[in-house]
Amino acid sequence: MTEPFDVQQTIRLVFGAGSLDRVGQLALDLCGTRVALISDPGIEEIGYVDQARRALINAGLDVLVFTDVHENPTTDDVARGVQAVSRFQPDLLVALGGGSAMDCAKGINFLLSNGGAMEDYWGFGKATKPMIPSIGIPTTAGTGSDGQSYALISRAADHKKMACGDIQARFRTVILDADLPASAPRAVIAASSLDAMAHALESYVSTRANPLSRMYASHAWRLLHSGVDEIADGKADNSAWGDMLLGAHFAGCAIEASMLGAAHACANPLTARYGITHGVAVSLMLPAVLRGNNELMAHRYARLAQDACLSGPKPGHALAAYVQSIKARLGLPERIAQVAQVGDWSELVDDAMTQWTGTFNPRPLDREWVKLLYEEVA
């Protein structure tokens, strides 16, 4: 019997090479007149910020640009953004970039429209006033922020990651332009690709998974598996980048409907305490988590392994081996020691046990298993 579920879908999805140039008309469709364009210095340097700005201005819109966003955005990034755009009084936000720019734009939206501090929105559904309509344009195929209502913002004082979500924080329109992600640095492509794959693999077996979330996750996995092989071989064309963008978006939709698991629960403390890039941290933990979940989730993993033409008596182990092979081809580290010198494993275990995402892992987290997960990739 099909399980019951309740999923609210609200995003207009615009997919296709060259679709960034449609942002002006899409902004008008949302009745925008004064647009705050939020991005980061790298995207500005490539020229995409200017391209988006021209498209908005050509549509007759007033535009203010804010690009002072850093990787793994903190409450300080959000505060700078609010200060920069508040006097402009935008009636539409456009987020252009990777997950950092999109999450920061959502954070700015919370404070511009509802006031207070980011901590006030830690959790879900805490916006009491209407939020500003927004457009999301991912330039990397990874975070899935374009497909969900959460912003992941670190508290500057202690680097605690806060998931701040509200249905209003979702982008009203998402533009997936296959021309954009190819220009990202190789390291960014590698980390974001593994992050997207982890989203598909974890959301598919989450304890909150339902038929719709599994549909999103399985289709995301097929697209990502297809695209990442070409990217790893250096043969990616617009078709492969399109697969990666769409796969990452669908994986984000799967997260929205079913959440994540232990790989993210263990990765977040590595990012918070040691500054390891989020996608790299997730990629470090993912194979061990796949193996650890296999006994409970072999029937689910078998479907995903089959989609990737993988075989073996333990499909979770086959998926883990495949992930490790992709990591090697993309030049990602195999061990935590390659990117950080960990002083106290017990602190990481303590942090991982407090992560909300860990509560949705099919194998319940306990201190002994979490410690073993870290030790396996130490």
N, C-alpha and C positions, 0 to 999 in steps of 0.2 A: 504494500500500500504506500502511495506517495505521502511523504511527511507534510504536515501543514507548514506554511511559512507566510511571512508578511514583509514584503520588500517594496519600498517606495522609490520609483525611478523618476528622475526629474531632468536629466541632462540631455540637451541637444548635442548630438555628435556629428561633427563635420570632418570628414576624412578625405585626404587626397593630396598629392604633391602640388605645391604652390598655393595651398589653401590659406597660408598666413596672410596673403594679400586680400582675403575676404574679411579681415577683422573689422574694417570700417563699417561695412554694411551689416555685419553681424552685431556690432555695437549699436547701430541705429535700430536694429530689430528689437533690442532690449531697451529702447528709448533713452539711450545714453546721450548726453550732451557735453559733460565734463568728465574726462577719462583719466584716471591715474594708472599709468603703465609701470608695473613693478617687475624688475628683473635683477640681474647681477652683472658685475663688471666684465666677466668673460663673455657673456652673451652680447653685451654692448660692444665689446671689442670686435667680435665677429661681424657685426653689422645688422643683426636681426632686430635690435631695439630700434634702430633708425628706420628699418624697413616697416616695422609695425607702426611706428610713429607717423610715417608718411601716409600709410594707408588710412589711419584714423583722421589725420588732418585733411586728407583729400575727401573724406566723407563729411567734412564740415564740423568736426568735433574739436573742442579745446582739449589739449593734452598736457599733462604734467608727468615727467619721467623721474622715477626713483630707482636707483640701481645699487644702493649701498646695502646689499644682502650678502651674508657670508654663508659658507657651507655649514650644515647643521644649525639652522638659525636659532638664536636665543631671544629671550625677552628684550634684550638690548636692541637687536635688529628690528624687532617689531616696534619698539618705542621710537627709534629713529625714523621709521617709516611713517608712523602716526604723526610725528612732529613735522615731517617734510610735506605731507599731503593734506593735513587737516585744514589749513587755511584755504586751500584750493577748493574744498567742499565738493569732491567728486560724487557723481551719481552712478558711476560705473567703474569697476576695477578690472584691469587686464593683467594677468600674471603670465609672464613669458620666461621660461627657463626650466631648470630641473626641479626636483622636489623642494629644494630650499626656497627658491623664489615663489613657488606655488603655496607652500606652507606659510611663508612669511606674509604673503598677500592675504591669506585667510586670517592670520593673526591680526593684521592691520584692520581687516574688515570687522572683526569682533570688537576691537577697541574704538574704532571710528563710529560705529553704529550703536554700540551699547555701553561704552565707557568702561571704567574700572581697570583691572589688571588681568593679564593672561591667566593667572591662577584662578580667577573667578569663573573661567570657562573650562577648567580641567574636568573632563568627563563628557557628557553628551546632553544637548538640549537645554543649555543654560542661558542662551540669548533670549532676552525678554522683549526686545524691540526688533523691528524689521531690519534685516541686514542689507547691505548694498549689493545689487546684482553684479555678477562677475563672470569673466571669460578666462579659461585656462588654456594655455598653449605650451605643452611640454616640448622641450628641445632635447630631452634624453628619453630613452625607452627603459624606464625602470621603476620609479617610486610608486606609480599608481595614484599619486595625489590627485590627478585629474579625474579619477573615477570615484572619489569618495569624499565624505564630508568632514574628515578630520584634518587638523593641522598638528604636526608634531613639532612642538616648540620646547627648547631646553631652557630651564630656569637659569639665568646667568649666575646667580649666587652659588649654586651647588651642582649645576649641569644635570639636574633631574629632568628627564624627558617627560613632557606633559602632552597627552593626547587630548586635544580640545576639539570637540565635534558638535555640529548642529546641522540639521537638514538644510538650513538657510545658507550655511557656509559652502555648500556644494557650488561648483561652477554651473551657471545656467547653460553655458555653451562651452564645449571643448573642441579645439581645433587640433587635429592630428595631421601635420604636414610632414610627409616622408622626406622632404628636402632638408629638414633641420638637423636630425641627430647625427648625420655622418661627419659633421664638422667638429664634434666633441673630441677632446683628447682621448687617447686610447685607454688611459686609466679610468676615466669617467665612464666610457662605454663598457668596460669590463665590469666595474662595480655595479653599475645600474642594471646591466643585463642579468647578473646573478641575483640581484635584489628582486627583479621582476619574476624570475623563475622560482625563487623562494616563496613569493606571494602566491603563485599558482599552486605550488606543491603543499604549502601549509594550509591555505584556505580550503583546499579540496578535502582535507581530512579533519578539519576543525570540528570540535564538539558542537558547534553551532551551524555546521554545514547543512544545506538544504538543497533540494533539486535545482533551484535557480543558481545558487552560488556554485554548485558543482558544475553546472553547465558553463558558467563563465570561466571557472578555473580550468576545466579540461580543455576548452577551446583556446584559452590563453596559453596553456602548456603546449598545445600543438603548434600554435603560431610562433611562440618563443623558441621552441625546439628547432623549428624550421629556419627561423631567422638567425639564431645565434651560431649555428653551424657555418653559415656563409660568412658571418662577421668574423668568427674565429679563424677562418681560412683566408680572410682578407679579400673576399670576392663579393661582398654585399653590394647590391644595387638598390634602387628605390623600392623594388618589391620586397626585399629582405627588410629594409628599414621600416616599411609600412607594416610588415608582419610584426616586427618588434614593438612599434608604437601601439598598434591595435591590441597585441597580446598583453602589453603592460597595462593598457587601459582596462581591458577585461579582467585582468588580475586584480586591479584596484576595485572594480565593481564586486568581485568575489569577496575581497576583504570587507567591503562595506556590508555585505550580507552575512558574513560568517566569521570574520576576524582571522587571527593568525595562530602562532604556536610557539614552541620552545626555542626554535632557532632565533626568532626575533627577541624573545625574552632574555636569552643569553647574550645576544649581540648588543642590545642597548647599553648594558653596563660597560662593555668594551669601548663603545663610542664615548660614553659620558666620562669615564675615568681615564682613558688613554688616548682619546682623540682619534681612534681608528675610524676611517670613513665607514658610514653605515653599511653600504653595500658590501664592503670588504669584510666587516665584522659578521654580517649575516652569512656570507659565503664560507667563512671559516667554520661556523657552527652547523651549517645545514647538513652536510653528509652524515655527521655523527647523530643528528636528530632523526634523519631518515632511517638509519639503521636501528636506532632505539625504539622507534615507533612501529617497526615492521611487524612485530608479533601481533599487535592489535589491528594494524591497518593493511595487512598484506592484500586483502580483497580489494581495497581502494587503490593501493599503489600498483596493483597488477594492471589495472586499466591504463594508468599513465605510462607505465613501462611499455605496454603493448603499443601505445601511440608513438613512442619513441623507438620502436623496434628493438627493445631490450628484452633479454631473456634471462632466466635463472630461477632457482627454487625460492629465492627470497627477493621479491620485487623491490622492497625498500633498499636493499643492499645494491641491487642493479642500478637503481636511480642514483644512489649515493656515488657509485663508481662513475656513472655518466657525468654527474655534476663535477666530480673531481677532475675528470678528463677535460671538461670545458674550462675549468679554472686554470689548468695547466696550459692549455692552448692560448688563453687570454692573458697569461702572466700574473695571475693572482696568487697570493701566498697560500701555502698549505698549513703553516703553523703560526700560532699567535706570537711565538718568539721572534718571528721574522719582522714583525711590525711593532712590537711592544715588549718591554721587560716588566712582567707582572710581579709585584712585590708581595701581594697577599691574596691568595685565591679565595679565602673565606669571605673577603669583602665583595668579590664578584658574585659569589654564590648568594650572599645576603641580598644583593641588589637584584639578581635574577629572580629570586623567589618573590619579590614584590611587584614584578612586572605583570600588568593586566593581561597582556597577550598570552602569557604562559598558562593562564587559567583555562584557555580553550584548546590546549594541546591534548590529543587523544590519550596519550600516556600521562597520567598525573605527575606533575613535577614534585620531587622531594629533594632535600639537600644532597643526599647521597648520589642520586642520578645526575643532578646538575653539576656536582663536583666531578663526576666521571666524564661528563661531556666536555668540560673545560680541560681536564687532564688528557683526554683523547687527542685534542688538537693543540696542546701546549707546545 
